[in-house]
Amino acid sequence: MNNCLRELRAERGWSQAQLADELDVSRQTINALETGKFDPSLPLAFKIAELFGRKIEDIFQP
Amino acid sequence: MTSKLDTTYSRGDRARARAYAREFAVGIVAYVLVIGAVIAWGDLSGPGWQRYVWALLPLIPTLWLVVVVWRHVQRVDEYQRQLLLRQLAAAFAAMVGVSVTLGLLSFAGLSMTLAPWIIYGAGMLTWGVLAILDSRGSR
C-alpha cells in the first residue's frame, strides 16, 4: 500500500521521532510505514488520519 | 532535511527501551547471584535429592526473564510485535532444526552432554541476529 506520510510529516517539519511520539508508536514503525514495508492496522490508520486532519483514503492508497 | 533527526529515537522508544533494560538487568543480576550461590553452597554432586533443588534454582530468575520478555511484547507497538513474532518463530525453527539434528546424530552414537545448551544457543543466536538485522533495516 502506498502512502504520503513522509510528505505530510515534512509539511509539518516533524522528524520521524516526533511523529512517533504523536502517534505513540516507535520511530522504527514510522520508518516502516513511510518506506511501505508495513501497512498499519485500521486503528493506527484512523489515528494517523485524525492527526493530519485527512481521510484515510487521502493518505493511504492501494 | 530531516535525515539526521530521522535516525534518533523517540521519547516513547527510549522509555520502552529503558523499562526493558531495567527489568532485564534485574533478572540478570538475580541470575548471577543465584548461580554464585549454587556454585558456593549447592552440592551438585552430592548424594541427596537437594542437589536437584540447587540445580533448578536458577530457573527462578530465568522465569522472571520470560516475564520481562512478555512485558516487552505487551509494550511494543504493532509493527515491532510483528517483527518480534517473526524473530521468535525463526528462533523456534532453528531450535527444532538443531534438536532434531542432534537427536538423529544420537542414533549414530554421538552423545553430547552440552546438547541442550547448543539448542538453546541456536535459538538465542537466531533471535539476536534477526533482531540486529531488523533494527539496522529500519535506519
N, CA and C atoms of all chains as a GROMACS GRO file, in nm:
protein
  603
    1MET      N    1   0.084  -0.119   0.000
    1MET     CA    2   0.000   0.000   0.000
    1MET      C    3   0.088   0.125   0.000
    2ASN      N    4   0.052   0.221  -0.085
    2ASN     CA    5   0.129   0.347  -0.089
    2ASN      C    6   0.070   0.448   0.010
    3ASN      N    7   0.155   0.540   0.052
    3ASN     CA    8   0.104   0.646   0.139
    3ASN      C    9   0.189   0.772   0.124
    4CYS      N   10   0.133   0.883   0.171
    4CYS     CA   11   0.205   1.010   0.160
    4CYS      C   12   0.245   1.061   0.298
    5LEU      N   13   0.272   0.966   0.386
    5LEU     CA   14   0.305   1.002   0.525
    5LEU      C   15   0.431   1.090   0.534
    6ARG      N   16   0.530   1.054   0.454
    6ARG     CA   17   0.656   1.131   0.458
    6ARG      C   18   0.633   1.277   0.418
    7GLU      N   19   0.550   1.296   0.315
    7GLU     CA   20   0.522   1.432   0.269
    7GLU      C   21   0.443   1.510   0.375
    8LEU      N   22   0.345   1.444   0.435
    8LEU     CA   23   0.264   1.510   0.538
    8LEU      C   24   0.350   1.549   0.658
    9ARG      N   25   0.441   1.458   0.694
    9ARG     CA   26   0.531   1.484   0.806
    9ARG      C   27   0.624   1.602   0.773
   10ALA      N   28   0.676   1.600   0.648
   10ALA     CA   29   0.768   1.707   0.607
   10ALA      C   30   0.697   1.843   0.608
   11GLU      N   31   0.569   1.843   0.568
   11GLU     CA   32   0.492   1.969   0.568
   11GLU      C   33   0.490   2.032   0.707
   12ARG      N   34   0.486   1.946   0.809
   12ARG     CA   35   0.479   1.998   0.946
   12ARG      C   36   0.618   2.017   1.008
   13GLY      N   37   0.720   1.974   0.933
   13GLY     CA   38   0.856   1.988   0.983
   13GLY      C   39   0.888   1.895   1.099
   14TRP      N   40   0.820   1.783   1.102
   14TRP     CA   41   0.842   1.688   1.211
   14TRP      C   42   0.948   1.585   1.172
   15SER      N   43   1.021   1.539   1.270
   15SER     CA   44   1.110   1.425   1.248
   15SER      C   45   1.026   1.298   1.265
   16GLN      N   46   1.084   1.186   1.225
   16GLN     CA   47   1.013   1.059   1.245
   16GLN      C   48   0.988   1.035   1.394
   17ALA      N   49   1.085   1.074   1.476
   17ALA     CA   50   1.072   1.052   1.620
   17ALA      C   51   0.957   1.135   1.677
   18GLN      N   52   0.942   1.258   1.627
   18GLN     CA   53   0.833   1.343   1.676
   18GLN      C   54   0.697   1.285   1.636
   19LEU      N   55   0.689   1.240   1.511
   19LEU     CA   56   0.564   1.180   1.466
   19LEU      C   57   0.534   1.052   1.546
   20ALA      N   58   0.641   0.976   1.573
   20ALA     CA   59   0.624   0.852   1.652
   20ALA      C   60   0.565   0.885   1.789
   21ASP      N   61   0.613   0.992   1.851
   21ASP     CA   62   0.559   1.030   1.982
   21ASP      C   63   0.413   1.075   1.971
   22GLU      N   64   0.383   1.146   1.864
   22GLU     CA   65   0.244   1.192   1.845
   22GLU      C   66   0.148   1.073   1.833
   23LEU      N   67   0.196   0.966   1.769
   23LEU     CA   68   0.110   0.850   1.744
   23LEU      C   69   0.128   0.739   1.847
   24ASP      N   70   0.220   0.760   1.940
   24ASP     CA   71   0.254   0.662   2.042
   24ASP      C   72   0.297   0.527   1.981
   25VAL      N   73   0.382   0.536   1.880
   25VAL     CA   74   0.445   0.418   1.821
   25VAL      C   75   0.596   0.442   1.818
   26SER      N   76   0.671   0.343   1.771
   26SER     CA   77   0.816   0.360   1.765
   26SER      C   78   0.857   0.435   1.637
   27ARG      N   79   0.978   0.491   1.639
   27ARG     CA   80   1.030   0.555   1.517
   27ARG      C   81   1.049   0.451   1.407
   28GLN      N   82   1.085   0.329   1.450
   28GLN     CA   83   1.103   0.218   1.357
   28GLN      C   84   0.973   0.193   1.278
   29THR      N   85   0.861   0.206   1.346
   29THR     CA   86   0.732   0.184   1.282
   29THR      C   87   0.702   0.295   1.181
   30ILE      N   88   0.734   0.419   1.218
   30ILE     CA   89   0.713   0.531   1.124
   30ILE      C   90   0.797   0.509   0.999
   31ASN      N   91   0.921   0.467   1.020
   31ASN     CA   92   1.010   0.442   0.905
   31ASN      C   93   0.953   0.330   0.818
   32ALA      N   94   0.903   0.224   0.881
   32ALA     CA   95   0.847   0.112   0.804
   32ALA      C   96   0.722   0.154   0.727
   33LEU      N   97   0.642   0.243   0.788
   33LEU     CA   98   0.522   0.293   0.720
   33LEU      C   99   0.562   0.377   0.598
   34GLU      N  100   0.658   0.467   0.619
   34GLU     CA  101   0.698   0.558   0.512
   34GLU      C  102   0.763   0.486   0.395
   35THR      N  103   0.834   0.378   0.425
   35THR     CA  104   0.903   0.305   0.318
   35THR      C  105   0.816   0.193   0.260
   36GLY      N  106   0.692   0.184   0.308
   36GLY     CA  107   0.599   0.085   0.252
   36GLY      C  108   0.625  -0.057   0.297
   37LYS      N  109   0.708  -0.074   0.402
   37LYS     CA  110   0.736  -0.210   0.449
   37LYS      C  111   0.623  -0.263   0.536
   38PHE      N  112   0.541  -0.172   0.584
   38PHE     CA  113   0.438  -0.211   0.681
   38PHE      C  114   0.309  -0.134   0.655
   39ASP      N  115   0.199  -0.209   0.652
   39ASP     CA  116   0.066  -0.146   0.641
   39ASP      C  117   0.006  -0.139   0.781
   40PRO      N  118  -0.044  -0.023   0.820
   40PRO     CA  119  -0.093  -0.010   0.958
   40PRO      C  120  -0.227  -0.079   0.979
   41SER      N  121  -0.255  -0.107   1.105
   41SER     CA  122  -0.387  -0.160   1.140
   41SER      C  123  -0.488  -0.047   1.120
   42LEU      N  124  -0.616  -0.082   1.118
   42LEU     CA  125  -0.719   0.020   1.099
   42LEU      C  126  -0.716   0.125   1.212
   43PRO      N  127  -0.704   0.083   1.340
   43PRO     CA  128  -0.697   0.186   1.445
   43PRO      C  129  -0.581   0.283   1.427
   44LEU      N  130  -0.464   0.232   1.386
   44LEU     CA  131  -0.349   0.321   1.366
   44LEU      C  132  -0.371   0.411   1.244
   45ALA      N  133  -0.431   0.355   1.139
   45ALA     CA  134  -0.459   0.436   1.020
   45ALA      C  135  -0.556   0.550   1.055
   46PHE      N  136  -0.656   0.522   1.137
   46PHE     CA  137  -0.750   0.626   1.181
   46PHE      C  138  -0.679   0.733   1.263
   47LYS      N  139  -0.587   0.687   1.348
   47LYS     CA  140  -0.512   0.780   1.434
   47LYS      C  141  -0.427   0.874   1.348
   48ILE      N  142  -0.363   0.817   1.244
   48ILE     CA  143  -0.280   0.897   1.153
   48ILE      C  144  -0.368   0.999   1.080
   49ALA      N  145  -0.483   0.951   1.029
   49ALA     CA  146  -0.574   1.039   0.955
   49ALA      C  147  -0.622   1.153   1.044
   50GLU      N  148  -0.654   1.120   1.168
   50GLU     CA  149  -0.703   1.222   1.262
   50GLU      C  150  -0.594   1.325   1.293
   51LEU      N  151  -0.472   1.276   1.311
   51LEU     CA  152  -0.361   1.365   1.343
   51LEU      C  153  -0.337   1.467   1.232
   52PHE      N  154  -0.346   1.421   1.107
   52PHE     CA  155  -0.320   1.512   0.995
   52PHE      C  156  -0.448   1.577   0.940
   53GLY      N  157  -0.561   1.546   1.001
   53GLY     CA  158  -0.687   1.607   0.958
   53GLY      C  159  -0.726   1.568   0.817
   54ARG      N  160  -0.696   1.446   0.780
   54ARG     CA  161  -0.730   1.396   0.645
   54ARG      C  162  -0.815   1.270   0.658
   55LYS      N  163  -0.870   1.228   0.542
   55LYS     CA  164  -0.938   1.099   0.538
   55LYS      C  165  -0.832   0.990   0.518
   56ILE      N  166  -0.864   0.871   0.563
   56ILE     CA  167  -0.768   0.760   0.548
   56ILE      C  168  -0.730   0.741   0.401
   57GLU      N  169  -0.832   0.747   0.314
   57GLU     CA  170  -0.805   0.721   0.170
   57GLU      C  171  -0.723   0.833   0.106
   58ASP      N  172  -0.717   0.948   0.171
   58ASP     CA  173  -0.631   1.056   0.120
   58ASP      C  174  -0.484   1.030   0.152
   59ILE      N  175  -0.462   0.950   0.255
   59ILE     CA  176  -0.324   0.922   0.298
   59ILE      C  177  -0.273   0.787   0.244
   60PHE      N  178  -0.363   0.689   0.248
   60PHE     CA  179  -0.323   0.554   0.203
   60PHE      C  180  -0.396   0.517   0.074
   61GLN      N  181  -0.318   0.472  -0.024
   61GLN     CA  182  -0.377   0.428  -0.150
   61GLN      C  183  -0.332   0.284  -0.179
   62PRO      N  184  -0.425   0.202  -0.231
   62PRO     CA  185  -0.388   0.062  -0.259
   62PRO      C  186  -0.289   0.051  -0.375
   63MET      N  187   1.641   1.695   0.469
   63MET     CA  188   1.639   1.797   0.572
   63MET      C  189   1.630   1.736   0.712
   64THR      N  190   1.542   1.633   0.719
   64THR     CA  191   1.523   1.572   0.850
   64THR      C  192   1.601   1.442   0.864
   65SER      N  193   1.696   1.417   0.772
   65SER     CA  194   1.764   1.288   0.773
   65SER      C  195   1.837   1.261   0.905
   66LYS      N  196   1.897   1.366   0.964
   66LYS     CA  197   1.968   1.346   1.090
   66LYS      C  198   1.869   1.315   1.203
   67LEU      N  199   1.760   1.394   1.202
   67LEU     CA  200   1.659   1.373   1.306
   67LEU      C  201   1.593   1.236   1.292
   68ASP      N  202   1.584   1.186   1.169
   68ASP     CA  203   1.514   1.061   1.145
   68ASP      C  204   1.586   0.940   1.203
   69THR      N  205   1.712   0.956   1.243
   69THR     CA  206   1.783   0.841   1.298
   69THR      C  207   1.780   0.842   1.452
   70THR      N  208   1.717   0.942   1.511
   70THR     CA  209   1.712   0.945   1.658
   70THR      C  210   1.589   0.867   1.705
   71TYR      N  211   1.593   0.830   1.831
   71TYR     CA  212   1.481   0.757   1.887
   71TYR      C  213   1.380   0.854   1.947
   72SER      N  214   1.255   0.812   1.946
   72SER     CA  215   1.152   0.896   2.005
   72SER      C  216   1.155   0.882   2.157
   73ARG      N  217   1.083   0.972   2.225
   73ARG     CA  218   1.077   0.963   2.371
   73ARG      C  219   1.016   0.830   2.413
   74GLY      N  220   0.913   0.788   2.340
   74GLY     CA  221   0.848   0.660   2.370
   74GLY      C  222   0.943   0.543   2.352
   75ASP      N  223   1.025   0.549   2.244
   75ASP     CA  224   1.125   0.442   2.219
   75ASP      C  225   1.219   0.430   2.337
   76ARG      N  226   1.267   0.548   2.381
   76ARG     CA  227   1.364   0.548   2.491
   76ARG      C  228   1.301   0.497   2.621
   77ALA      N  229   1.177   0.539   2.646
   77ALA     CA  230   1.109   0.495   2.770
   77ALA      C  231   1.090   0.344   2.768
   78ARG      N  232   1.049   0.290   2.652
   78ARG     CA  233   1.026   0.145   2.642
   78ARG      C  234   1.158   0.069   2.656
   79ALA      N  235   1.263   0.123   2.592
   79ALA     CA  236   1.394   0.056   2.599
   79ALA      C  237   1.449   0.059   2.741
   80ARG      N  238   1.429   0.172   2.809
   80ARG     CA  239   1.477   0.183   2.948
   80ARG      C  240   1.405   0.084   3.038
   81ALA      N  241   1.273   0.075   3.022
   81ALA     CA  242   1.195  -0.017   3.107
   81ALA      C  243   1.240  -0.161   3.084
   82TYR      N  244   1.260  -0.196   2.957
   82TYR     CA  245   1.303  -0.332   2.923
   82TYR      C  246   1.442  -0.360   2.980
   83ALA      N  247   1.533  -0.264   2.961
   83ALA     CA  248   1.671  -0.282   3.009
   83ALA      C  249   1.675  -0.294   3.161
   84ARG      N  250   1.595  -0.211   3.228
   84ARG     CA  251   1.591  -0.213   3.375
   84ARG      C  252   1.541  -0.348   3.425
   85GLU      N  253   1.431  -0.394   3.370
   85GLU     CA  254   1.374  -0.522   3.415
   85GLU      C  255   1.466  -0.639   3.380
   86PHE      N  256   1.528  -0.630   3.261
   86PHE     CA  257   1.618  -0.738   3.218
   86PHE      C  258   1.742  -0.742   3.309
   87ALA      N  259   1.793  -0.622   3.345
   87ALA     CA  260   1.911  -0.616   3.431
   87ALA      C  261   1.884  -0.678   3.567
   88VAL      N  262   1.765  -0.654   3.620
   88VAL     CA  263   1.727  -0.715   3.749
   88VAL      C  264   1.735  -0.868   3.737
   89GLY      N  265   1.682  -0.921   3.627
   89GLY     CA  266   1.684  -1.065   3.604
   89GLY      C  267   1.826  -1.120   3.593
   90ILE      N  268   1.911  -1.048   3.520
   90ILE     CA  269   2.049  -1.094   3.501
   90ILE      C  270   2.127  -1.092   3.633
   91VAL      N  271   2.109  -0.983   3.710
   91VAL     CA  272   2.177  -0.974   3.840
   91VAL      C  273   2.131  -1.088   3.930
   92ALA      N  274   1.999  -1.112   3.933
   92ALA     CA  275   1.946  -1.221   4.015
   92ALA      C  276   2.002  -1.355   3.969
   93TYR      N  277   2.011  -1.372   3.837
   93TYR     CA  278   2.062  -1.497   3.781
   93TYR      C  279   2.208  -1.520   3.824
   94VAL      N  280   2.289  -1.415   3.814
   94VAL     CA  281   2.430  -1.426   3.852
   94VAL      C  282   2.443  -1.458   4.001
   95LEU      N  283   2.360  -1.391   4.085
   95LEU     CA  284   2.364  -1.416   4.229
   95LEU      C  285   2.324  -1.561   4.261
   96VAL      N  286   2.221  -1.608   4.194
   96VAL     CA  287   2.174  -1.746   4.219
   96VAL      C  288   2.280  -1.847   4.173
   97ILE      N  289   2.339  -1.821   4.055
   97ILE     CA  290   2.444  -1.911   4.006
   97ILE      C  291   2.561  -1.912   4.105
   98GLY      N  292   2.597  -1.792   4.156
   98GLY     CA  293   2.703  -1.782   4.257
   98GLY      C  294   2.671  -1.864   4.381
   99ALA      N  295   2.544  -1.853   4.425
   99ALA     CA  296   2.501  -1.928   4.544
   99ALA      C  297   2.507  -2.079   4.517
  100VAL      N  298   2.466  -2.119   4.398
  100VAL     CA  299   2.467  -2.262   4.363
  100VAL      C  300   2.611  -2.314   4.363
  101ILE      N  301   2.701  -2.234   4.304
  101ILE     CA  302   2.842  -2.276   4.299
  101ILE      C  303   2.902  -2.281   4.440
  102ALA      N  304   2.867  -2.180   4.523
  102ALA     CA  305   2.926  -2.172   4.658
  102ALA      C  306   2.870  -2.276   4.753
  103TRP      N  307   2.737  -2.292   4.752
  103TRP     CA  308   2.675  -2.376   4.855
  103TRP      C  309   2.602  -2.500   4.802
  104GLY      N  310   2.575  -2.503   4.675
  104GLY     CA  311   2.499  -2.616   4.621
  104GLY      C  312   2.589  -2.736   4.597
  105ASP      N  313   2.560  -2.844   4.663
  105ASP     CA  314   2.641  -2.965   4.648
  105ASP      C  315   2.583  -3.048   4.534
  106LEU      N  316   2.615  -3.003   4.411
  106LEU     CA  317   2.551  -3.064   4.293
  106LEU      C  318   2.592  -3.210   4.270
  107SER      N  319   2.708  -3.248   4.322
  107SER     CA  320   2.749  -3.388   4.303
  107SER      C  321   2.725  -3.471   4.430
  108GLY      N  322   2.651  -3.412   4.524
  108GLY     CA  323   2.621  -3.483   4.648
  108GLY      C  324   2.519  -3.594   4.629
  109PRO      N  325   2.491  -3.669   4.735
  109PRO     CA  326   2.404  -3.786   4.722
  109PRO      C  327   2.254  -3.753   4.737
  110GLY      N  328   2.221  -3.648   4.808
  110GLY     CA  329   2.081  -3.621   4.841
  110GLY      C  330   2.000  -3.562   4.726
  111TRP      N  331   1.866  -3.561   4.747
  111TRP     CA  332   1.776  -3.505   4.646
  111TRP      C  333   1.789  -3.352   4.637
  112GLN      N  334   1.850  -3.294   4.744
  112GLN     CA  335   1.862  -3.147   4.748
  112GLN      C  336   1.942  -3.094   4.630
  113ARG      N  337   2.029  -3.178   4.576
  113ARG     CA  338   2.112  -3.130   4.464
  113ARG      C  339   2.025  -3.092   4.344
  114TYR      N  340   1.911  -3.161   4.330
  114TYR     CA  341   1.821  -3.126   4.218
  114TYR      C  342   1.757  -2.990   4.240
  115VAL      N  343   1.725  -2.962   4.367
  115VAL     CA  344   1.666  -2.832   4.400
  115VAL      C  345   1.768  -2.722   4.370
  116TRP      N  346   1.893  -2.745   4.412
  116TRP     CA  347   2.000  -2.648   4.385
  116TRP      C  348   2.019  -2.629   4.234
  117ALA      N  349   2.019  -2.740   4.162
  117ALA     CA  350   2.042  -2.732   4.017
  117ALA      C  351   1.931  -2.653   3.947
  118LEU      N  352   1.809  -2.662   4.002
  118LEU     CA  353   1.695  -2.595   3.937
  118LEU      C  354   1.672  -2.453   3.987
  119LEU      N  355   1.745  -2.414   4.089
  119LEU     CA  356   1.728  -2.281   4.147
  119LEU      C  357   1.741  -2.166   4.045
  120PRO      N  358   1.838  -2.173   3.951
  120PRO     CA  359   1.849  -2.064   3.851
  120PRO      C  360   1.725  -2.048   3.763
  121LEU      N  361   1.633  -2.145   3.772
  121LEU     CA  362   1.509  -2.131   3.693
  121LEU      C  363   1.426  -2.013   3.741
  122ILE      N  364   1.439  -1.977   3.869
  122ILE     CA  365   1.356  -1.869   3.924
  122ILE      C  366   1.386  -1.736   3.852
  123PRO      N  367   1.514  -1.692   3.849
  123PRO     CA  368   1.540  -1.569   3.771
  123PRO      C  369   1.514  -1.587   3.621
  124THR      N  370   1.531  -1.708   3.572
  124THR     CA  371   1.505  -1.733   3.429
  124THR      C  372   1.357  -1.711   3.398
  125LEU      N  373   1.271  -1.755   3.489
  125LEU     CA  374   1.127  -1.734   3.469
  125LEU      C  375   1.093  -1.585   3.472
  126TRP      N  376   1.165  -1.512   3.557
  126TRP     CA  377   1.145  -1.367   3.559
  126TRP      C  378   1.183  -1.307   3.422
  127LEU      N  379   1.290  -1.358   3.362
  127LEU     CA  380   1.331  -1.306   3.230
  127LEU      C  381   1.224  -1.335   3.124
  128VAL      N  382   1.157  -1.449   3.138
  128VAL     CA  383   1.046  -1.481   3.046
  128VAL      C  384   0.934  -1.376   3.065
  129VAL      N  385   0.906  -1.343   3.192
  129VAL     CA  386   0.804  -1.241   3.221
  129VAL      C  387   0.847  -1.106   3.162
  130VAL      N  388   0.977  -1.075   3.173
  130VAL     CA  389   1.029  -0.948   3.119
  130VAL      C  390   1.007  -0.941   2.968
  131VAL      N  391   1.037  -1.050   2.898
  131VAL     CA  392   1.018  -1.051   2.752
  131VAL      C  393   0.869  -1.037   2.720
  132TRP      N  394   0.784  -1.106   2.798
  132TRP     CA  395   0.640  -1.097   2.776
  132TRP      C  396   0.591  -0.953   2.795
  133ARG      N  397   0.640  -0.888   2.901
  133ARG     CA  398   0.601  -0.749   2.927
  133ARG      C  399   0.650  -0.658   2.813
  134HIS      N  400   0.768  -0.690   2.760
  134HIS     CA  401   0.821  -0.611   2.648
  134HIS      C  402   0.731  -0.627   2.525
  135VAL      N  403   0.687  -0.750   2.501
  135VAL     CA  404   0.597  -0.774   2.387
  135VAL      C  405   0.468  -0.693   2.403
  136GLN      N  406   0.420  -0.681   2.526
  136GLN     CA  407   0.297  -0.603   2.552
  136GLN      C  408   0.320  -0.453   2.531
  137ARG      N  409   0.444  -0.408   2.556
  137ARG     CA  410   0.474  -0.264   2.547
  137ARG      C  411   0.497  -0.216   2.404
  138VAL      N  412   0.556  -0.301   2.319
  138VAL     CA  413   0.592  -0.255   2.185
  138VAL      C  414   0.467  -0.237   2.099
  139ASP      N  415   0.484  -0.164   1.987
  139ASP     CA  416   0.368  -0.138   1.902
  139ASP      C  417   0.346  -0.252   1.802
  140GLU      N  418   0.246  -0.234   1.716
  140GLU     CA  419   0.202  -0.345   1.629
  140GLU      C  420   0.310  -0.390   1.529
  141TYR      N  421   0.389  -0.297   1.477
  141TYR     CA  422   0.492  -0.336   1.381
  141TYR      C  423   0.606  -0.410   1.451
  142GLN      N  424   0.647  -0.356   1.566
  142GLN     CA  425   0.756  -0.420   1.641
  142GLN      C  426   0.714  -0.559   1.690
  143ARG      N  427   0.584  -0.572   1.725
  143ARG     CA  428   0.534  -0.702   1.770
  143ARG      C  429   0.540  -0.802   1.653
  144GLN      N  430   0.510  -0.753   1.533
  144GLN     CA  431   0.515  -0.839   1.414
  144GLN      C  432   0.659  -0.887   1.390
  145LEU      N  433   0.755  -0.793   1.404
  145LEU     CA  434   0.896  -0.828   1.386
  145LEU      C  435   0.941  -0.929   1.491
  146LEU      N  436   0.900  -0.901   1.615
  146LEU     CA  437   0.938  -0.988   1.727
  146LEU      C  438   0.883  -1.129   1.706
  147LEU      N  439   0.760  -1.137   1.660
  147LEU     CA  440   0.696  -1.268   1.636
  147LEU      C  441   0.774  -1.345   1.528
  148ARG      N  442   0.816  -1.272   1.424
  148ARG     CA  443   0.893  -1.335   1.316
  148ARG      C  444   1.028  -1.384   1.368
  149GLN      N  445   1.092  -1.300   1.451
  149GLN     CA  446   1.222  -1.339   1.508
  149GLN      C  447   1.207  -1.463   1.596
  150LEU      N  448   1.103  -1.463   1.680
  150LEU     CA  449   1.083  -1.576   1.771
  150LEU      C  450   1.046  -1.703   1.693
  151ALA      N  451   0.970  -1.687   1.585
  151ALA     CA  452   0.934  -1.803   1.502
  151ALA      C  453   1.059  -1.863   1.439
  152ALA      N  454   1.149  -1.776   1.390
  152ALA     CA  455   1.273  -1.824   1.328
  152ALA      C  456   1.361  -1.890   1.434
  153ALA      N  457   1.364  -1.833   1.555
  153ALA     CA  458   1.443  -1.892   1.664
  153ALA      C  459   1.389  -2.030   1.700
  154PHE      N  460   1.257  -2.042   1.702
  154PHE     CA  461   1.194  -2.170   1.732
  154PHE      C  462   1.231  -2.272   1.624
  155ALA      N  463   1.225  -2.229   1.497
  155ALA     CA  464   1.260  -2.320   1.387
  155ALA      C  465   1.406  -2.364   1.398
  156ALA      N  466   1.494  -2.272   1.434
  156ALA     CA  467   1.636  -2.306   1.450
  156ALA      C  468   1.655  -2.407   1.562
  157MET      N  469   1.582  -2.387   1.672
  157MET     CA  470   1.595  -2.480   1.785
  157MET      C  471   1.542  -2.618   1.748
  158VAL      N  472   1.431  -2.621   1.675
  158VAL     CA  473   1.377  -2.751   1.632
  158VAL      C  474   1.477  -2.819   1.538
  159GLY      N  475   1.531  -2.743   1.443
  159GLY     CA  476   1.627  -2.798   1.348
  159GLY      C  477   1.749  -2.857   1.417
  160VAL      N  478   1.804  -2.780   1.511
  160VAL     CA  479   1.924  -2.827   1.581
  160VAL      C  480   1.892  -2.946   1.670
  161SER      N  481   1.777  -2.944   1.738
  161SER     CA  482   1.745  -3.055   1.828
  161SER      C  483   1.717  -3.183   1.750
  162VAL      N  484   1.650  -3.172   1.634
  162VAL     CA  485   1.626  -3.292   1.552
  162VAL      C  486   1.760  -3.346   1.498
  163THR      N  487   1.847  -3.254   1.455
  163THR     CA  488   1.979  -3.295   1.405
  163THR      C  489   2.057  -3.370   1.512
  164LEU      N  490   2.060  -3.312   1.633
  164LEU     CA  491   2.134  -3.377   1.742
  164LEU      C  492   2.068  -3.510   1.781
  165GLY      N  493   1.934  -3.511   1.775
  165GLY     CA  494   1.862  -3.635   1.806
  165GLY      C  495   1.896  -3.746   1.708
  166LEU      N  496   1.900  -3.710   1.579
  166LEU     CA  497   1.933  -3.810   1.476
  166LEU      C  498   2.078  -3.857   1.490
  167LEU      N  499   2.167  -3.762   1.522
  167LEU     CA  500   2.308  -3.799   1.541
  167LEU      C  501   2.326  -3.892   1.661
  168SER      N  502   2.238  -3.875   1.761
  168SER     CA  503   2.249  -3.962   1.879
  168SER      C  504   2.218  -4.108   1.844
  169PHE      N  505   2.135  -4.129   1.739
  169PHE     CA  506   2.108  -4.267   1.694
  169PHE      C  507   2.236  -4.331   1.642
  170ALA      N  508   2.324  -4.246   1.588
  170ALA     CA  509   2.451  -4.298   1.534
  170ALA      C  510   2.560  -4.302   1.641
  171GLY      N  511   2.520  -4.281   1.765
  171GLY     CA  512   2.616  -4.295   1.875
  171GLY      C  513   2.680  -4.167   1.922
  172LEU      N  514   2.643  -4.054   1.862
  172LEU     CA  515   2.702  -3.927   1.906
  172LEU      C  516   2.625  -3.876   2.028
  173SER      N  517   2.689  -3.878   2.141
  173SER     CA  518   2.623  -3.832   2.262
  173SER      C  519   2.690  -3.704   2.311
  174MET      N  520   2.612  -3.599   2.326
  174MET     CA  521   2.668  -3.471   2.367
  174MET      C  522   2.602  -3.424   2.496
  175THR      N  523   2.684  -3.408   2.598
  175THR     CA  524   2.632  -3.361   2.728
  175THR      C  525   2.577  -3.219   2.716
  176LEU      N  526   2.640  -3.141   2.628
  176LEU     CA  527   2.602  -3.000   2.616
  176LEU      C  528   2.490  -2.975   2.515
  177ALA      N  529   2.430  -3.084   2.465
  177ALA     CA  530   2.327  -3.070   2.361
  177ALA      C  531   2.218  -2.968   2.396
  178PRO      N  532   2.162  -2.970   2.519
  178PRO     CA  533   2.057  -2.872   2.549
  178PRO      C  534   2.106  -2.728   2.535
  179TRP      N  535   2.231  -2.705   2.571
  179TRP     CA  536   2.286  -2.569   2.562
  179TRP      C  537   2.314  -2.529   2.418
  180ILE      N  538   2.348  -2.628   2.335
  180ILE     CA  539   2.367  -2.598   2.192
  180ILE      C  540   2.233  -2.557   2.130
  181ILE      N  541   2.128  -2.630   2.168
  181ILE     CA  542   1.993  -2.599   2.116
  181ILE      C  543   1.950  -2.459   2.163
  182TYR      N  544   1.972  -2.434   2.292
  182TYR     CA  545   1.938  -2.303   2.350
  182TYR      C  546   2.017  -2.192   2.277
  183GLY      N  547   2.146  -2.218   2.257
  183GLY     CA  548   2.232  -2.119   2.190
  183GLY      C  549   2.186  -2.091   2.048
  184ALA      N  550   2.144  -2.196   1.978
  184ALA     CA  551   2.097  -2.178   1.839
  184ALA      C  552   1.976  -2.086   1.836
  185GLY      N  553   1.885  -2.107   1.929
  185GLY     CA  554   1.765  -2.023   1.935
  185GLY      C  555   1.798  -1.879   1.967
  186MET      N  556   1.879  -1.859   2.070
  186MET     CA  557   1.914  -1.723   2.112
  186MET      C  558   1.994  -1.649   2.005
  187LEU      N  559   2.085  -1.723   1.941
  187LEU     CA  560   2.167  -1.662   1.836
  187LEU      C  561   2.080  -1.618   1.719
  188THR      N  562   1.987  -1.705   1.680
  188THR     CA  563   1.897  -1.670   1.569
  188THR      C  564   1.815  -1.546   1.603
  189TRP      N  565   1.759  -1.545   1.723
  189TRP     CA  566   1.679  -1.430   1.768
  189TRP      C  567   1.764  -1.303   1.768
  190GLY      N  568   1.884  -1.313   1.825
  190GLY     CA  569   1.971  -1.197   1.835
  190GLY      C  570   2.012  -1.142   1.699
  191VAL      N  571   2.052  -1.230   1.608
  191VAL     CA  572   2.097  -1.186   1.475
  191VAL      C  573   1.981  -1.120   1.401
  192LEU      N  574   1.862  -1.182   1.406
  192LEU     CA  575   1.748  -1.124   1.335
  192LEU      C  576   1.706  -0.990   1.398
  193ALA      N  577   1.716  -0.980   1.530
  193ALA     CA  578   1.681  -0.853   1.596
  193ALA      C  579   1.775  -0.742   1.549
  194ILE      N  580   1.904  -0.774   1.537
  194ILE     CA  581   2.002  -0.674   1.490
  194ILE      C  582   1.973  -0.636   1.344
  195LEU      N  583   1.948  -0.738   1.261
  195LEU     CA  584   1.920  -0.711   1.120
  195LEU      C  585   1.793  -0.626   1.103
  196ASP      N  586   1.688  -0.658   1.178
  196ASP     CA  587   1.564  -0.580   1.170
  196ASP      C  588   1.586  -0.438   1.216
  197SER      N  589   1.667  -0.423   1.321
  197SER     CA  590   1.693  -0.290   1.374
  197SER      C  591   1.774  -0.207   1.274
  198ARG      N  592   1.870  -0.270   1.208
  198ARG     CA  593   1.952  -0.198   1.108
  198ARG      C  594   1.870  -0.165   0.984
  199GLY      N  595   1.779  -0.256   0.949
  199GLY     CA  596   1.697  -0.238   0.829
  199GLY      C  597   1.604  -0.120   0.836
  200SER      N  598   1.577  -0.072   0.957
  200SER     CA  599   1.481   0.038   0.970
  200SER      C  600   1.549   0.172   0.991
  201ARG      N  601   1.682   0.177   0.975
  201ARG     CA  602   1.752   0.306   0.993
  201ARG      C  603   1.742   0.393   0.871
   0.00000   0.00000   0.00000
